[in-house]
Amino acid sequence: MSTQEKQLEDVLLAEDEAKENQIVLFNDEVNTFDHVINMLIAACDHTPEQAEQCSIIVHYKGKCTVKSGSYADLEPRCTKLLEAGLSAEIQ
């Protein structure tokens, strides 16, 4: 591998690492606003106001990005939301 190819590979790897993942929360007809708000506060460290705003967006738009960060940080948070009966995924 040439030096130029190695540098290009390093740049592409750095770009992949710099990309943030996101937890996207989806609307459902099961969970109450209070439950969603409480779980966003508990799992995503939202303020009550932030959690309420996200729950309203999810209700009217069908989904909302509720947390961004590294996969390692988001994975346990998303698991907590899923275990609480919410519909969420890491993108």
C-alpha positions in Angstrom: 0.0 0.0 0.0 1.4 3.4 -1.0 1.7 6.3 1.4 -1.1 8.1 -0.4 -3.4 5.1 -0.2 -2.7 4.8 3.6 -3.4 8.5 4.1 -6.7 8.2 2.2 -7.6 5.1 4.3 -6.8 7.0 7.5 -9.0 10.0 6.4 -12.0 7.7 5.6 -11.6 5.9 8.9 -11.6 9.2 10.8 -14.7 10.4 8.9 -16.5 7.2 9.9 -15.5 7.7 13.5 -16.6 11.3 13.4 -20.1 10.5 12.3 -22.6 10.6 15.1 -25.3 8.0 15.5 -28.8 8.9 16.5 -31.6 7.4 18.5 -34.8 7.8 16.7 -38.0 7.4 18.7 -41.1 6.4 16.8 -44.8 7.0 17.5 -47.1 4.3 18.8 -50.6 4.1 20.0 -49.8 2.4 23.2 -47.6 4.6 25.4 -48.8 7.7 27.2 -47.1 11.1 27.0 -46.1 10.8 30.6 -44.4 7.5 30.1 -42.5 8.7 27.0 -41.5 11.9 28.8 -40.3 10.0 31.9 -38.3 7.5 29.8 -36.6 10.3 27.8 -35.6 11.9 31.1 -34.3 8.6 32.5 -32.6 7.1 29.4 -31.5 10.2 27.4 -30.8 12.7 30.2 -33.4 15.1 28.8 -34.8 18.0 30.8 -38.6 17.8 31.4 -39.1 20.5 28.8 -36.9 18.8 26.2 -38.6 15.4 26.8 -42.1 17.0 26.4 -41.1 18.7 23.1 -39.7 15.4 21.7 -42.9 13.5 22.7 -45.0 16.1 20.9 -42.9 15.9 17.8 -43.1 12.1 17.9 -46.9 12.3 18.2 -47.4 14.7 15.3 -44.5 13.8 13.0 -44.3 10.1 13.7 -40.6 10.1 14.8 -38.0 12.3 16.4 -34.2 12.1 16.9 -34.0 12.1 20.7 -30.2 11.6 21.3 -27.0 11.9 19.2 -23.6 10.5 20.0 -21.3 7.5 19.7 -22.8 4.1 19.2 -21.2 3.0 22.5 -23.1 5.7 24.4 -26.4 5.3 22.6 -26.7 1.5 22.7 -27.5 1.2 26.4 -29.8 4.2 26.2 -31.8 2.7 23.3 -32.0 -0.6 25.0 -33.5 1.1 28.1 -36.1 2.8 25.8 -36.9 -0.6 24.1 -37.2 -2.4 27.5 -39.7 0.3 28.6 -41.9 -0.6 25.6 -41.0 2.3 23.4 -40.2 2.0 19.7 -36.7 3.3 19.0 -33.7 2.5 16.9 -30.1 3.7 16.4 -29.4 5.1 13.0 
